[in-house]
Amino acid sequence: MRHRGVMGLAWAGCDDDEIASYGDHASKAMIIKYAGVDRQIMRAKHTWKKRQ
């Protein structure tokens, strides 16, 4: 699974273990690398909604 696949699963709310079980990434470091930016974006949007 490439970055786009990990990104989609992260946006769907999957945690690292779920992403690892679905894809072929054995390394959690790679999952964190690929999903980290997307999770940060989701947290920022969620925080912004709370502000409004």
CHARMM internal coordinates of N, CA and C (Angstrom, degrees):
IC EDIT
DIST 1 N 1 CA 1.4314
DIST 1 CA 1 C 1.5286
ANGL 1 N 1 CA 1 C 107.56
DIST 1 C 2 N 1.2711
ANGL 1 CA 1 C 2 N 115.68
DIHE 1 N 1 CA 1 C 2 N 136.14
DIST 2 N 2 CA 1.4449
ANGL 1 C 2 N 2 CA 120.76
DIHE 1 CA 1 C 2 N 2 CA -178.57
DIST 2 CA 2 C 1.5258
ANGL 2 N 2 CA 2 C 110.93
DIHE 1 C 2 N 2 CA 2 C -95.60
DIST 2 C 3 N 1.3042
ANGL 2 CA 2 C 3 N 114.21
DIHE 2 N 2 CA 2 C 3 N -178.12
DIST 3 N 3 CA 1.4575
ANGL 2 C 3 N 3 CA 120.91
DIHE 2 CA 2 C 3 N 3 CA -177.61
DIST 3 CA 3 C 1.5222
ANGL 3 N 3 CA 3 C 112.16
DIHE 2 C 3 N 3 CA 3 C -53.07
DIST 3 C 4 N 1.3147
ANGL 3 CA 3 C 4 N 117.93
DIHE 3 N 3 CA 3 C 4 N -42.83
DIST 4 N 4 CA 1.4744
ANGL 3 C 4 N 4 CA 121.60
DIHE 3 CA 3 C 4 N 4 CA -177.96
DIST 4 CA 4 C 1.5310
ANGL 4 N 4 CA 4 C 110.72
DIHE 3 C 4 N 4 CA 4 C -60.96
DIST 4 C 5 N 1.3273
ANGL 4 CA 4 C 5 N 117.23
DIHE 4 N 4 CA 4 C 5 N -40.23
DIST 5 N 5 CA 1.4635
ANGL 4 C 5 N 5 CA 120.45
DIHE 4 CA 4 C 5 N 5 CA 179.58
DIST 5 CA 5 C 1.5166
ANGL 5 N 5 CA 5 C 112.19
DIHE 4 C 5 N 5 CA 5 C -67.39
DIST 5 C 6 N 1.3349
ANGL 5 CA 5 C 6 N 116.10
DIHE 5 N 5 CA 5 C 6 N -43.92
DIST 6 N 6 CA 1.4631
ANGL 5 C 6 N 6 CA 120.31
DIHE 5 CA 5 C 6 N 6 CA 177.73
DIST 6 CA 6 C 1.5229
ANGL 6 N 6 CA 6 C 109.61
DIHE 5 C 6 N 6 CA 6 C -63.39
DIST 6 C 7 N 1.3230
ANGL 6 CA 6 C 7 N 116.10
DIHE 6 N 6 CA 6 C 7 N -40.64
DIST 7 N 7 CA 1.4526
ANGL 6 C 7 N 7 CA 121.27
DIHE 6 CA 6 C 7 N 7 CA 179.56
DIST 7 CA 7 C 1.5283
ANGL 7 N 7 CA 7 C 110.70
DIHE 6 C 7 N 7 CA 7 C -60.83
DIST 7 C 8 N 1.3235
ANGL 7 CA 7 C 8 N 117.15
DIHE 7 N 7 CA 7 C 8 N -44.30
DIST 8 N 8 CA 1.4620
ANGL 7 C 8 N 8 CA 120.91
DIHE 7 CA 7 C 8 N 8 CA 179.37
DIST 8 CA 8 C 1.5127
ANGL 8 N 8 CA 8 C 112.65
DIHE 7 C 8 N 8 CA 8 C -62.94
DIST 8 C 9 N 1.3215
ANGL 8 CA 8 C 9 N 116.28
DIHE 8 N 8 CA 8 C 9 N -40.96
DIST 9 N 9 CA 1.4624
ANGL 8 C 9 N 9 CA 119.67
DIHE 8 CA 8 C 9 N 9 CA 178.50
DIST 9 CA 9 C 1.5262
ANGL 9 N 9 CA 9 C 111.14
DIHE 8 C 9 N 9 CA 9 C -68.07
DIST 9 C 10 N 1.3204
ANGL 9 CA 9 C 10 N 116.45
DIHE 9 N 9 CA 9 C 10 N -36.77
DIST 10 N 10 CA 1.4663
ANGL 9 C 10 N 10 CA 119.97
DIHE 9 CA 9 C 10 N 10 CA 177.59
DIST 10 CA 10 C 1.5243
ANGL 10 N 10 CA 10 C 110.28
DIHE 9 C 10 N 10 CA 10 C -64.75
DIST 10 C 11 N 1.3393
ANGL 10 CA 10 C 11 N 116.72
DIHE 10 N 10 CA 10 C 11 N -42.76
DIST 11 N 11 CA 1.4685
ANGL 10 C 11 N 11 CA 120.35
DIHE 10 CA 10 C 11 N 11 CA 178.34
DIST 11 CA 11 C 1.5299
ANGL 11 N 11 CA 11 C 111.02
DIHE 10 C 11 N 11 CA 11 C -64.20
DIST 11 C 12 N 1.3332
ANGL 11 CA 11 C 12 N 116.66
DIHE 11 N 11 CA 11 C 12 N -28.51
DIST 12 N 12 CA 1.4610
ANGL 11 C 12 N 12 CA 120.38
DIHE 11 CA 11 C 12 N 12 CA 178.75
DIST 12 CA 12 C 1.5265
ANGL 12 N 12 CA 12 C 112.11
DIHE 11 C 12 N 12 CA 12 C -78.02
DIST 12 C 13 N 1.3423
ANGL 12 CA 12 C 13 N 116.58
DIHE 12 N 12 CA 12 C 13 N -6.25
DIST 13 N 13 CA 1.4574
ANGL 12 C 13 N 13 CA 120.58
DIHE 12 CA 12 C 13 N 13 CA 177.09
DIST 13 CA 13 C 1.5119
ANGL 13 N 13 CA 13 C 114.85
DIHE 12 C 13 N 13 CA 13 C 94.65
DIST 13 C 14 N 1.3234
ANGL 13 CA 13 C 14 N 117.55
DIHE 13 N 13 CA 13 C 14 N 12.03
DIST 14 N 14 CA 1.4687
ANGL 13 C 14 N 14 CA 120.45
DIHE 13 CA 13 C 14 N 14 CA 179.33
DIST 14 CA 14 C 1.5274
ANGL 14 N 14 CA 14 C 110.21
DIHE 13 C 14 N 14 CA 14 C -72.27
DIST 14 C 15 N 1.3276
ANGL 14 CA 14 C 15 N 115.86
DIHE 14 N 14 CA 14 C 15 N 142.97
DIST 15 N 15 CA 1.4579
ANGL 14 C 15 N 15 CA 118.72
DIHE 14 CA 14 C 15 N 15 CA 175.50
DIST 15 CA 15 C 1.5331
ANGL 15 N 15 CA 15 C 109.61
DIHE 14 C 15 N 15 CA 15 C -87.45
DIST 15 C 16 N 1.3243
ANGL 15 CA 15 C 16 N 116.31
DIHE 15 N 15 CA 15 C 16 N 177.73
DIST 16 N 16 CA 1.4632
ANGL 15 C 16 N 16 CA 120.97
DIHE 15 CA 15 C 16 N 16 CA -174.64
DIST 16 CA 16 C 1.5257
ANGL 16 N 16 CA 16 C 112.67
DIHE 15 C 16 N 16 CA 16 C -60.64
DIST 16 C 17 N 1.3290
ANGL 16 CA 16 C 17 N 116.73
DIHE 16 N 16 CA 16 C 17 N -40.08
DIST 17 N 17 CA 1.4697
ANGL 16 C 17 N 17 CA 119.96
DIHE 16 CA 16 C 17 N 17 CA -179.70
DIST 17 CA 17 C 1.5261
ANGL 17 N 17 CA 17 C 111.48
DIHE 16 C 17 N 17 CA 17 C -65.28
DIST 17 C 18 N 1.3259
ANGL 17 CA 17 C 18 N 116.87
DIHE 17 N 17 CA 17 C 18 N -39.39
DIST 18 N 18 CA 1.4635
ANGL 17 C 18 N 18 CA 120.06
DIHE 17 CA 17 C 18 N 18 CA 178.60
DIST 18 CA 18 C 1.5268
ANGL 18 N 18 CA 18 C 110.98
DIHE 17 C 18 N 18 CA 18 C -66.31
DIST 18 C 19 N 1.3176
ANGL 18 CA 18 C 19 N 116.77
DIHE 18 N 18 CA 18 C 19 N -41.46
DIST 19 N 19 CA 1.4592
ANGL 18 C 19 N 19 CA 120.28
DIHE 18 CA 18 C 19 N 19 CA 178.73
DIST 19 CA 19 C 1.5235
ANGL 19 N 19 CA 19 C 110.14
DIHE 18 C 19 N 19 CA 19 C -64.13
DIST 19 C 20 N 1.3428
ANGL 19 CA 19 C 20 N 116.82
DIHE 19 N 19 CA 19 C 20 N -41.97
DIST 20 N 20 CA 1.4691
ANGL 19 C 20 N 20 CA 120.87
DIHE 19 CA 19 C 20 N 20 CA 179.78
DIST 20 CA 20 C 1.5203
ANGL 20 N 20 CA 20 C 111.14
DIHE 19 C 20 N 20 CA 20 C -64.07
DIST 20 C 21 N 1.3154
ANGL 20 CA 20 C 21 N 117.55
DIHE 20 N 20 CA 20 C 21 N -37.99
DIST 21 N 21 CA 1.4597
ANGL 20 C 21 N 21 CA 119.69
DIHE 20 CA 20 C 21 N 21 CA -178.49
DIST 21 CA 21 C 1.5227
ANGL 21 N 21 CA 21 C 111.97
DIHE 20 C 21 N 21 CA 21 C -72.53
DIST 21 C 22 N 1.3165
ANGL 21 CA 21 C 22 N 117.37
DIHE 21 N 21 CA 21 C 22 N -27.63
DIST 22 N 22 CA 1.4596
ANGL 21 C 22 N 22 CA 121.00
DIHE 21 CA 21 C 22 N 22 CA -179.32
DIST 22 CA 22 C 1.5240
ANGL 22 N 22 CA 22 C 111.81
DIHE 21 C 22 N 22 CA 22 C -82.00
DIST 22 C 23 N 1.3129
ANGL 22 CA 22 C 23 N 115.33
DIHE 22 N 22 CA 22 C 23 N -41.30
DIST 23 N 23 CA 1.4616
ANGL 22 C 23 N 23 CA 119.14
DIHE 22 CA 22 C 23 N 23 CA -174.28
DIST 23 CA 23 C 1.5045
ANGL 23 N 23 CA 23 C 112.59
DIHE 22 C 23 N 23 CA 23 C -100.54
DIST 23 C 24 N 1.3047
ANGL 23 CA 23 C 24 N 115.27
DIHE 23 N 23 CA 23 C 24 N -169.05
DIST 24 N 24 CA 1.4577
ANGL 23 C 24 N 24 CA 120.43
DIHE 23 CA 23 C 24 N 24 CA -178.60
DIST 24 CA 24 C 1.5234
ANGL 24 N 24 CA 24 C 111.75
DIHE 23 C 24 N 24 CA 24 C -104.74
DIST 24 C 25 N 1.3330
ANGL 24 CA 24 C 25 N 117.39
DIHE 24 N 24 CA 24 C 25 N 16.31
DIST 25 N 25 CA 1.4572
ANGL 24 C 25 N 25 CA 120.48
DIHE 24 CA 24 C 25 N 25 CA 177.01
DIST 25 CA 25 C 1.5159
ANGL 25 N 25 CA 25 C 108.63
DIHE 24 C 25 N 25 CA 25 C -82.49
DIST 25 C 26 N 1.3121
ANGL 25 CA 25 C 26 N 116.71
DIHE 25 N 25 CA 25 C 26 N 112.03
DIST 26 N 26 CA 1.4461
ANGL 25 C 26 N 26 CA 120.26
DIHE 25 CA 25 C 26 N 26 CA 177.13
DIST 26 CA 26 C 1.5253
ANGL 26 N 26 CA 26 C 110.29
DIHE 25 C 26 N 26 CA 26 C -84.61
DIST 26 C 27 N 1.3043
ANGL 26 CA 26 C 27 N 117.08
DIHE 26 N 26 CA 26 C 27 N -24.15
DIST 27 N 27 CA 1.4453
ANGL 26 C 27 N 27 CA 121.89
DIHE 26 CA 26 C 27 N 27 CA -175.61
DIST 27 CA 27 C 1.5333
ANGL 27 N 27 CA 27 C 111.19
DIHE 26 C 27 N 27 CA 27 C -92.69
DIST 27 C 28 N 1.3234
ANGL 27 CA 27 C 28 N 115.31
DIHE 27 N 27 CA 27 C 28 N 122.28
DIST 28 N 28 CA 1.4591
ANGL 27 C 28 N 28 CA 118.64
DIHE 27 CA 27 C 28 N 28 CA 177.09
DIST 28 CA 28 C 1.5180
ANGL 28 N 28 CA 28 C 111.07
DIHE 27 C 28 N 28 CA 28 C -68.45
DIST 28 C 29 N 1.3223
ANGL 28 CA 28 C 29 N 116.82
DIHE 28 N 28 CA 28 C 29 N -24.81
DIST 29 N 29 CA 1.4660
ANGL 28 C 29 N 29 CA 120.06
DIHE 28 CA 28 C 29 N 29 CA 177.66
DIST 29 CA 29 C 1.5241
ANGL 29 N 29 CA 29 C 110.72
DIHE 28 C 29 N 29 CA 29 C -61.43
DIST 29 C 30 N 1.3139
ANGL 29 CA 29 C 30 N 117.51
DIHE 29 N 29 CA 29 C 30 N -39.03
DIST 30 N 30 CA 1.4620
ANGL 29 C 30 N 30 CA 120.79
DIHE 29 CA 29 C 30 N 30 CA 178.51
DIST 30 CA 30 C 1.5272
ANGL 30 N 30 CA 30 C 110.93
DIHE 29 C 30 N 30 CA 30 C -69.76
DIST 30 C 31 N 1.3205
ANGL 30 CA 30 C 31 N 116.92
DIHE 30 N 30 CA 30 C 31 N -37.97
DIST 31 N 31 CA 1.4640
ANGL 30 C 31 N 31 CA 120.27
DIHE 30 CA 30 C 31 N 31 CA 177.85
DIST 31 CA 31 C 1.5216
ANGL 31 N 31 CA 31 C 109.68
DIHE 30 C 31 N 31 CA 31 C -64.18
DIST 31 C 32 N 1.3183
ANGL 31 CA 31 C 32 N 116.74
DIHE 31 N 31 CA 31 C 32 N -44.89
DIST 32 N 32 CA 1.4595
ANGL 31 C 32 N 32 CA 120.95
DIHE 31 CA 31 C 32 N 32 CA 179.21
DIST 32 CA 32 C 1.5246
ANGL 32 N 32 CA 32 C 110.16
DIHE 31 C 32 N 32 CA 32 C -62.78
DIST 32 C 33 N 1.3229
ANGL 32 CA 32 C 33 N 116.32
DIHE 32 N 32 CA 32 C 33 N -39.59
DIST 33 N 33 CA 1.4654
ANGL 32 C 33 N 33 CA 120.54
DIHE 32 CA 32 C 33 N 33 CA 179.04
DIST 33 CA 33 C 1.5269
ANGL 33 N 33 CA 33 C 110.86
DIHE 32 C 33 N 33 CA 33 C -62.12
DIST 33 C 34 N 1.3075
ANGL 33 CA 33 C 34 N 117.01
DIHE 33 N 33 CA 33 C 34 N -47.72
DIST 34 N 34 CA 1.4602
ANGL 33 C 34 N 34 CA 121.04
DIHE 33 CA 33 C 34 N 34 CA -176.14
DIST 34 CA 34 C 1.5203
ANGL 34 N 34 CA 34 C 113.08
DIHE 33 C 34 N 34 CA 34 C -75.86
DIST 34 C 35 N 1.3153
ANGL 34 CA 34 C 35 N 117.14
DIHE 34 N 34 CA 34 C 35 N -37.41
DIST 35 N 35 CA 1.4621
ANGL 34 C 35 N 35 CA 120.27
DIHE 34 CA 34 C 35 N 35 CA -175.05
DIST 35 CA 35 C 1.5286
ANGL 35 N 35 CA 35 C 113.10
DIHE 34 C 35 N 35 CA 35 C -90.95
DIST 35 C 36 N 1.3142
ANGL 35 CA 35 C 36 N 117.14
DIHE 35 N 35 CA 35 C 36 N -16.73
DIST 36 N 36 CA 1.4589
ANGL 35 C 36 N 36 CA 120.82
DIHE 35 CA 35 C 36 N 36 CA -174.88
DIST 36 CA 36 C 1.5196
ANGL 36 N 36 CA 36 C 114.54
DIHE 35 C 36 N 36 CA 36 C -59.13
DIST 36 C 37 N 1.3166
ANGL 36 CA 36 C 37 N 117.18
DIHE 36 N 36 CA 36 C 37 N -46.39
DIST 37 N 37 CA 1.4631
ANGL 36 C 37 N 37 CA 121.03
DIHE 36 CA 36 C 37 N 37 CA -179.57
DIST 37 CA 37 C 1.5213
ANGL 37 N 37 CA 37 C 110.18
DIHE 36 C 37 N 37 CA 37 C -63.60
DIST 37 C 38 N 1.3070
ANGL 37 CA 37 C 38 N 116.64
DIHE 37 N 37 CA 37 C 38 N -42.66
DIST 38 N 38 CA 1.4622
ANGL 37 C 38 N 38 CA 120.58
DIHE 37 CA 37 C 38 N 38 CA -178.74
DIST 38 CA 38 C 1.5225
ANGL 38 N 38 CA 38 C 111.42
DIHE 37 C 38 N 38 CA 38 C -65.80
DIST 38 C 39 N 1.3108
ANGL 38 CA 38 C 39 N 116.32
DIHE 38 N 38 CA 38 C 39 N -39.35
DIST 39 N 39 CA 1.4620
ANGL 38 C 39 N 39 CA 119.06
DIHE 38 CA 38 C 39 N 39 CA 177.92
DIST 39 CA 39 C 1.5253
ANGL 39 N 39 CA 39 C 110.86
DIHE 38 C 39 N 39 CA 39 C -66.68
DIST 39 C 40 N 1.3162
ANGL 39 CA 39 C 40 N 116.99
DIHE 39 N 39 CA 39 C 40 N -35.72
DIST 40 N 40 CA 1.4585
ANGL 39 C 40 N 40 CA 120.08
DIHE 39 CA 39 C 40 N 40 CA 176.97
DIST 40 CA 40 C 1.5253
ANGL 40 N 40 CA 40 C 110.62
DIHE 39 C 40 N 40 CA 40 C -63.84
DIST 40 C 41 N 1.3156
ANGL 40 CA 40 C 41 N 117.26
DIHE 40 N 40 CA 40 C 41 N -41.21
DIST 41 N 41 CA 1.4691
ANGL 40 C 41 N 41 CA 121.71
DIHE 40 CA 40 C 41 N 41 CA 177.65
DIST 41 CA 41 C 1.5194
ANGL 41 N 41 CA 41 C 110.23
DIHE 40 C 41 N 41 CA 41 C -62.58
DIST 41 C 42 N 1.3325
ANGL 41 CA 41 C 42 N 116.70
DIHE 41 N 41 CA 41 C 42 N -43.76
DIST 42 N 42 CA 1.4614
ANGL 41 C 42 N 42 CA 119.80
DIHE 41 CA 41 C 42 N 42 CA 179.43
DIST 42 CA 42 C 1.5246
ANGL 42 N 42 CA 42 C 111.26
DIHE 41 C 42 N 42 CA 42 C -62.90
DIST 42 C 43 N 1.3427
ANGL 42 CA 42 C 43 N 117.12
DIHE 42 N 42 CA 42 C 43 N -42.09
DIST 43 N 43 CA 1.4699
ANGL 42 C 43 N 43 CA 120.18
DIHE 42 CA 42 C 43 N 43 CA 178.47
DIST 43 CA 43 C 1.5244
ANGL 43 N 43 CA 43 C 110.90
DIHE 42 C 43 N 43 CA 43 C -63.40
DIST 43 C 44 N 1.3165
ANGL 43 CA 43 C 44 N 116.98
DIHE 43 N 43 CA 43 C 44 N -40.56
DIST 44 N 44 CA 1.4648
ANGL 43 C 44 N 44 CA 120.58
DIHE 43 CA 43 C 44 N 44 CA 179.75
DIST 44 CA 44 C 1.5274
ANGL 44 N 44 CA 44 C 110.79
DIHE 43 C 44 N 44 CA 44 C -63.80
DIST 44 C 45 N 1.3295
ANGL 44 CA 44 C 45 N 117.21
DIHE 44 N 44 CA 44 C 45 N -43.47
DIST 45 N 45 CA 1.4678
ANGL 44 C 45 N 45 CA 120.38
DIHE 44 CA 44 C 45 N 45 CA 178.82
DIST 45 CA 45 C 1.5260
ANGL 45 N 45 CA 45 C 111.11
DIHE 44 C 45 N 45 CA 45 C -64.86
DIST 45 C 46 N 1.3185
ANGL 45 CA 45 C 46 N 116.27
DIHE 45 N 45 CA 45 C 46 N -40.36
DIST 46 N 46 CA 1.4612
ANGL 45 C 46 N 46 CA 120.93
DIHE 45 CA 45 C 46 N 46 CA 179.40
DIST 46 CA 46 C 1.5337
ANGL 46 N 46 CA 46 C 110.04
DIHE 45 C 46 N 46 CA 46 C -63.67
DIST 46 C 47 N 1.3177
ANGL 46 CA 46 C 47 N 116.02
DIHE 46 N 46 CA 46 C 47 N -43.11
DIST 47 N 47 CA 1.4623
ANGL 46 C 47 N 47 CA 121.10
DIHE 46 CA 46 C 47 N 47 CA 178.74
DIST 47 CA 47 C 1.5113
ANGL 47 N 47 CA 47 C 110.67
DIHE 46 C 47 N 47 CA 47 C -64.71
DIST 47 C 48 N 1.3231
ANGL 47 CA 47 C 48 N 117.39
DIHE 47 N 47 CA 47 C 48 N -40.46
DIST 48 N 48 CA 1.4579
ANGL 47 C 48 N 48 CA 121.06
DIHE 47 CA 47 C 48 N 48 CA 179.37
DIST 48 CA 48 C 1.5344
ANGL 48 N 48 CA 48 C 111.07
DIHE 47 C 48 N 48 CA 48 C -62.99
DIST 48 C 49 N 1.3263
ANGL 48 CA 48 C 49 N 116.81
DIHE 48 N 48 CA 48 C 49 N -39.39
DIST 49 N 49 CA 1.4577
ANGL 48 C 49 N 49 CA 120.26
DIHE 48 CA 48 C 49 N 49 CA 178.21
DIST 49 CA 49 C 1.5300
ANGL 49 N 49 CA 49 C 111.44
DIHE 48 C 49 N 49 CA 49 C -63.84
DIST 49 C 50 N 1.3198
ANGL 49 CA 49 C 50 N 116.94
DIHE 49 N 49 CA 49 C 50 N -35.54
DIST 50 N 50 CA 1.4610
ANGL 49 C 50 N 50 CA 120.66
DIHE 49 CA 49 C 50 N 50 CA 177.43
DIST 50 CA 50 C 1.5202
ANGL 50 N 50 CA 50 C 111.11
DIHE 49 C 50 N 50 CA 50 C -65.06
DIST 50 C 51 N 1.3155
ANGL 50 CA 50 C 51 N 116.64
DIHE 50 N 50 CA 50 C 51 N -31.77
DIST 51 N 51 CA 1.4578
ANGL 50 C 51 N 51 CA 121.23
DIHE 50 CA 50 C 51 N 51 CA -178.51
DIST 51 CA 51 C 1.5204
ANGL 51 N 51 CA 51 C 112.31
DIHE 50 C 51 N 51 CA 51 C -71.19
DIST 51 C 52 N 1.2809
ANGL 51 CA 51 C 52 N 116.94
DIHE 51 N 51 CA 51 C 52 N -28.40
DIST 52 N 52 CA 1.4544
ANGL 51 C 52 N 52 CA 120.39
DIHE 51 CA 51 C 52 N 52 CA -174.17
DIST 52 CA 52 C 1.5041
ANGL 52 N 52 CA 52 C 113.26
DIHE 51 C 52 N 52 CA 52 C -79.49
END
COOR INIT
IC SEED 1 N 1 CA 1 C
IC BUILD
